[in-house]
Amino acid sequence: MTVWELMLKGAAAQIREHHQKLSALDCVAGDGDHGSTMLRVVEQFEHAAGSDPREFLRDAGWKIMGVDGGASSSLLGIFFAGMADVPGEGDIELPAAFECGLAAVRRQTKAQPGDKTMIDAMVPAVAAMRTDGTPLEAMRCAAEAAEQGAASTCTMVAKYGRAKYLGEKTLGYEDPGARSIALLFAGFYQGLKGDL
C-alpha cells in the first residue's frame, strides 16, 4: 500500500467508528445525516485509483465530490483534489500537498476560523504540519491541532449553514464538520504509523 492509501484507510476507520457521534452532533443544528454522509465519503477512498499520488488524490477528490452530502462532501472533495495540484512530479511532500488542498477549499468558502465550521479544524491542522520532523511527526502535530480546533468550536456561535439560524443555541456543541476533520487527521496519523 502507498502512504496515501494507508492514510485514507486510517481515516475511513476513524469515521466508521465515530459516525454515530457525527450524526448526533448534526442533530443539534442540522438534519442529523452528517455521519451517514461521511460514511459515503470514506467509501470513495476504497475506489480511488491512480498510477501516481497526484492522480490518486485527484480521483479520490472527484469521487468524493460526487457524494450527495451538501457542502461538506463538496468541500472535502475539493480538499483532496486540491492536494493533487502540488507542483512537481513523483513523490509529494505532505505539508505542501495539504496546503494546496486547504487553499482550494478556501477559494470555495468564505468561512474563516472562528465561524464554527470545518475550517476551524482544517486550518490549524495544515499549519501544524510545517515542522522540522519526519512526515509521521508532522501528521501527529496536525492531528493534535485538528483535535484542538474541533474542540474549540464548542465555544463558538455558528455563522454558516443551517446552524447560523440557531445563533446562541449552537454554543456548547462541536461543529460536526470540524469533528469530521479531526477524525480524518487522527486516521491519517494512525495510517502512517501503521496502527490499523
C-alpha positions as a Markdown table, in Angstrom:
| # | Residue | x | y | z |
|---|---|---|---|---|
| 1 | Met | 0.0 | 0.0 | 0.0 |
| 2 | Thr | 1.2 | 3.6 | -0.7 |
| 3 | Val | 1.4 | 6.2 | 2.0 |
| 4 | Trp | -1.8 | 7.8 | 0.7 |
| 5 | Glu | -3.7 | 4.6 | 0.7 |
| 6 | Leu | -2.6 | 3.9 | 4.3 |
| 7 | Met | -3.7 | 7.4 | 5.4 |
| 8 | Leu | -7.1 | 7.1 | 3.7 |
| 9 | Lys | -7.6 | 3.6 | 5.3 |
| 10 | Gly | -6.9 | 5.0 | 8.7 |
| 11 | Ala | -9.2 | 7.9 | 8.1 |
| 12 | Ala | -12.0 | 5.6 | 6.9 |
| 13 | Ala | -11.6 | 3.5 | 10.1 |
| 14 | Gln | -12.0 | 6.6 | 12.3 |
| 15 | Ile | -15.2 | 7.8 | 10.5 |
| 16 | Arg | -16.7 | 4.3 | 10.7 |
| 17 | Glu | -16.0 | 4.1 | 14.4 |
| 18 | His | -17.5 | 7.5 | 15.2 |
| 19 | His | -20.1 | 8.2 | 12.5 |
| 20 | Gln | -23.0 | 8.0 | 15.0 |
| 21 | Lys | -21.4 | 10.7 | 17.1 |
| 22 | Leu | -21.2 | 12.9 | 13.9 |
| 23 | Ser | -24.9 | 12.4 | 13.2 |
| 24 | Ala | -25.7 | 13.2 | 16.9 |
| 25 | Leu | -23.8 | 16.5 | 16.6 |
| 26 | Asp | -25.5 | 17.3 | 13.4 |
| 27 | Cys | -28.9 | 16.8 | 15.1 |
| 28 | Val | -28.2 | 19.9 | 17.1 |
| 29 | Ala | -28.5 | 22.3 | 14.2 |
| 30 | Gly | -28.8 | 20.2 | 11.1 |
| 31 | Asp | -30.8 | 17.3 | 9.8 |
| 32 | Gly | -28.7 | 14.6 | 11.5 |
| 33 | Asp | -27.2 | 13.0 | 8.4 |
| 34 | His | -23.6 | 14.1 | 8.7 |
| 35 | Gly | -22.4 | 10.8 | 9.9 |
| 36 | Ser | -24.0 | 8.9 | 7.1 |
| 37 | Thr | -22.6 | 11.5 | 4.6 |
| 38 | Met | -19.2 | 10.9 | 6.0 |
| 39 | Leu | -19.6 | 7.1 | 5.6 |
| 40 | Arg | -20.4 | 7.7 | 2.0 |
| 41 | Val | -17.3 | 9.9 | 1.7 |
| 42 | Val | -14.9 | 7.4 | 3.1 |
| 43 | Glu | -16.4 | 4.6 | 0.9 |
| 44 | Gln | -14.9 | 6.6 | -2.0 |
| 45 | Phe | -11.4 | 6.2 | -0.5 |
| 46 | Glu | -11.6 | 2.5 | -1.4 |
| 47 | His | -12.4 | 3.2 | -5.0 |
| 48 | Ala | -9.8 | 5.9 | -5.6 |
| 49 | Ala | -7.2 | 4.8 | -8.2 |
| 50 | Gly | -4.2 | 6.3 | -9.9 |
| 51 | Ser | -0.7 | 5.4 | -11.1 |
| 52 | Asp | 0.9 | 8.2 | -9.1 |
| 53 | Pro | 0.0 | 10.2 | -5.9 |
| 54 | Arg | -1.5 | 13.2 | -7.8 |
| 55 | Glu | -3.7 | 11.0 | -10.0 |
| 56 | Phe | -4.8 | 9.1 | -6.9 |
| 57 | Leu | -5.7 | 12.2 | -5.0 |
| 58 | Arg | -7.5 | 13.8 | -7.9 |
| 59 | Asp | -9.5 | 10.7 | -8.4 |
| 60 | Ala | -10.4 | 10.5 | -4.7 |
| 61 | Gly | -11.4 | 14.1 | -4.8 |
| 62 | Trp | -13.7 | 13.8 | -7.8 |
| 63 | Lys | -15.3 | 10.7 | -6.4 |
| 64 | Ile | -16.0 | 12.5 | -3.0 |
| 65 | Met | -17.5 | 15.5 | -4.9 |
| 66 | Gly | -20.0 | 13.0 | -6.4 |
| 67 | Val | -21.3 | 12.1 | -3.0 |
| 68 | Asp | -24.7 | 13.7 | -2.3 |
| 69 | Gly | -23.9 | 15.3 | 1.0 |
| 70 | Gly | -24.3 | 19.0 | 0.7 |
| 71 | Ala | -21.4 | 21.4 | 1.3 |
| 72 | Ser | -19.4 | 19.1 | 3.5 |
| 73 | Ser | -18.8 | 16.4 | 0.8 |
| 74 | Ser | -18.2 | 19.0 | -1.9 |
| 75 | Leu | -15.6 | 20.8 | 0.2 |
| 76 | Leu | -13.9 | 17.6 | 1.2 |
| 77 | Gly | -13.8 | 16.5 | -2.4 |
| 78 | Ile | -12.2 | 19.9 | -3.3 |
| 79 | Phe | -9.7 | 19.4 | -0.4 |
| 80 | Phe | -8.5 | 16.0 | -1.7 |
| 81 | Ala | -8.5 | 17.1 | -5.4 |
| 82 | Gly | -6.7 | 20.3 | -4.4 |
| 83 | Met | -3.8 | 18.3 | -2.9 |
| 84 | Ala | -3.1 | 16.9 | -6.4 |
| 85 | Asp | -2.2 | 20.4 | -7.5 |
| 86 | Val | 1.0 | 20.4 | -5.6 |
| 87 | Pro | 3.8 | 21.4 | -8.0 |
| 88 | Gly | 6.4 | 18.9 | -9.3 |
| 89 | Glu | 6.4 | 15.2 | -10.2 |
| 90 | Gly | 6.8 | 12.0 | -8.4 |
| 91 | Asp | 6.6 | 11.9 | -4.6 |
| 92 | Ile | 4.6 | 14.6 | -2.8 |
| 93 | Glu | 5.8 | 16.4 | 0.3 |
| 94 | Leu | 2.9 | 16.0 | 2.8 |
| 95 | Pro | 2.7 | 19.6 | 4.1 |
| 96 | Ala | 2.8 | 21.1 | 0.6 |
| 97 | Ala | 0.0 | 18.8 | -0.6 |
| 98 | Phe | -2.2 | 19.6 | 2.4 |
| 99 | Glu | -1.5 | 23.3 | 1.9 |
| 100 | Cys | -2.7 | 23.1 | -1.7 |
| 101 | Gly | -5.8 | 21.2 | -0.6 |
| 102 | Leu | -6.6 | 23.9 | 2.0 |
| 103 | Ala | -6.0 | 26.7 | -0.5 |
| 104 | Ala | -8.5 | 25.0 | -2.8 |
| 105 | Val | -11.1 | 24.8 | -0.1 |
| 106 | Arg | -10.6 | 28.5 | 0.9 |
| 107 | Arg | -11.2 | 29.6 | -2.6 |
| 108 | Gln | -14.6 | 28.0 | -2.4 |
| 109 | Thr | -15.9 | 29.2 | 1.0 |
| 110 | Lys | -15.9 | 32.5 | 2.8 |
| 111 | Ala | -15.8 | 30.7 | 6.2 |
| 112 | Gln | -13.0 | 31.8 | 8.4 |
| 113 | Pro | -11.5 | 30.4 | 11.6 |
| 114 | Gly | -14.0 | 31.2 | 14.4 |
| 115 | Asp | -17.1 | 30.7 | 12.3 |
| 116 | Lys | -17.8 | 27.2 | 13.7 |
| 117 | Thr | -17.1 | 25.1 | 10.5 |
| 118 | Met | -14.7 | 22.5 | 9.3 |
| 119 | Ile | -12.2 | 25.4 | 8.7 |
| 120 | Asp | -11.7 | 25.6 | 12.5 |
| 121 | Ala | -10.0 | 22.2 | 12.4 |
| 122 | Met | -8.6 | 22.2 | 8.9 |
| 123 | Val | -6.6 | 25.5 | 9.1 |
| 124 | Pro | -4.7 | 24.7 | 12.3 |
| 125 | Ala | -4.1 | 21.1 | 11.2 |
| 126 | Val | -2.4 | 22.1 | 8.0 |
| 127 | Ala | -0.4 | 24.9 | 9.6 |
| 128 | Ala | 0.9 | 22.4 | 12.3 |
| 129 | Met | 2.3 | 20.1 | 9.6 |
| 130 | Arg | 5.2 | 22.5 | 8.9 |
| 131 | Thr | 7.7 | 21.0 | 11.4 |
| 132 | Asp | 11.3 | 20.0 | 11.2 |
| 133 | Gly | 10.4 | 16.5 | 11.9 |
| 134 | Thr | 9.5 | 13.4 | 9.9 |
| 135 | Pro | 6.3 | 13.1 | 7.9 |
| 136 | Leu | 4.9 | 11.0 | 10.8 |
| 137 | Glu | 5.8 | 13.7 | 13.3 |
| 138 | Ala | 4.2 | 16.3 | 11.0 |
| 139 | Met | 1.0 | 14.3 | 10.9 |
| 140 | Arg | 1.0 | 13.8 | 14.6 |
| 141 | Cys | 1.1 | 17.6 | 15.1 |
| 142 | Ala | -1.6 | 18.0 | 12.5 |
| 143 | Ala | -3.9 | 15.5 | 14.2 |
| 144 | Glu | -3.4 | 17.2 | 17.6 |
| 145 | Ala | -4.1 | 20.7 | 16.1 |
| 146 | Ala | -7.2 | 19.4 | 14.3 |
| 147 | Glu | -8.5 | 17.9 | 17.6 |
| 148 | Gln | -7.9 | 21.2 | 19.4 |
| 149 | Gly | -9.6 | 23.1 | 16.6 |
| 150 | Ala | -12.6 | 20.9 | 16.6 |
| 151 | Ala | -12.9 | 21.1 | 20.4 |
| 152 | Ser | -12.7 | 24.9 | 20.3 |
| 153 | Thr | -15.9 | 25.1 | 18.2 |
| 154 | Cys | -17.9 | 24.3 | 21.4 |
| 155 | Thr | -17.4 | 27.9 | 22.4 |
| 156 | Met | -18.4 | 29.4 | 19.1 |
| 157 | Val | -21.7 | 30.6 | 17.6 |
| 158 | Ala | -22.3 | 29.1 | 14.1 |
| 159 | Lys | -22.1 | 31.6 | 11.2 |
| 160 | Tyr | -22.7 | 29.3 | 8.3 |
| 161 | Gly | -25.2 | 26.7 | 7.1 |
| 162 | Arg | -28.5 | 25.9 | 8.9 |
| 163 | Ala | -26.8 | 26.3 | 12.2 |
| 164 | Lys | -26.4 | 30.0 | 11.8 |
| 165 | Tyr | -30.1 | 30.5 | 12.3 |
| 166 | Leu | -30.0 | 29.0 | 15.8 |
| 167 | Gly | -27.4 | 31.5 | 17.0 |
| 168 | Glu | -26.6 | 31.2 | 20.7 |
| 169 | Lys | -28.2 | 27.8 | 20.8 |
| 170 | Thr | -25.2 | 26.3 | 19.0 |
| 171 | Leu | -23.0 | 27.2 | 21.9 |
| 172 | Gly | -21.7 | 24.1 | 23.9 |
| 173 | Tyr | -21.7 | 21.8 | 20.9 |
| 174 | Glu | -18.9 | 20.9 | 18.5 |
| 175 | Asp | -19.4 | 21.6 | 14.8 |
| 176 | Pro | -19.8 | 18.2 | 13.1 |
| 177 | Gly | -17.7 | 19.2 | 10.1 |
| 178 | Ala | -14.8 | 20.3 | 12.4 |
| 179 | Arg | -15.1 | 17.0 | 14.3 |
| 180 | Ser | -15.0 | 15.1 | 11.0 |
| 181 | Ile | -11.8 | 16.8 | 10.0 |
| 182 | Ala | -10.3 | 15.9 | 13.4 |
| 183 | Leu | -11.3 | 12.3 | 12.8 |
| 184 | Leu | -9.8 | 12.3 | 9.3 |
| 185 | Phe | -6.4 | 13.7 | 10.6 |
| 186 | Ala | -6.4 | 11.2 | 13.5 |
| 187 | Gly | -6.9 | 8.5 | 10.9 |
| 188 | Phe | -4.2 | 9.9 | 8.6 |
| 189 | Tyr | -1.8 | 9.7 | 11.6 |
| 190 | Gln | -2.8 | 6.1 | 12.5 |
| 191 | Gly | -2.4 | 5.1 | 8.9 |
| 192 | Leu | 1.1 | 6.5 | 8.6 |
| 193 | Lys | 2.0 | 5.0 | 12.0 |
| 194 | Gly | 0.8 | 1.6 | 10.8 |
| 195 | Asp | -1.6 | 1.5 | 13.8 |
| 196 | Leu | -4.6 | 0.0 | 12.0 |
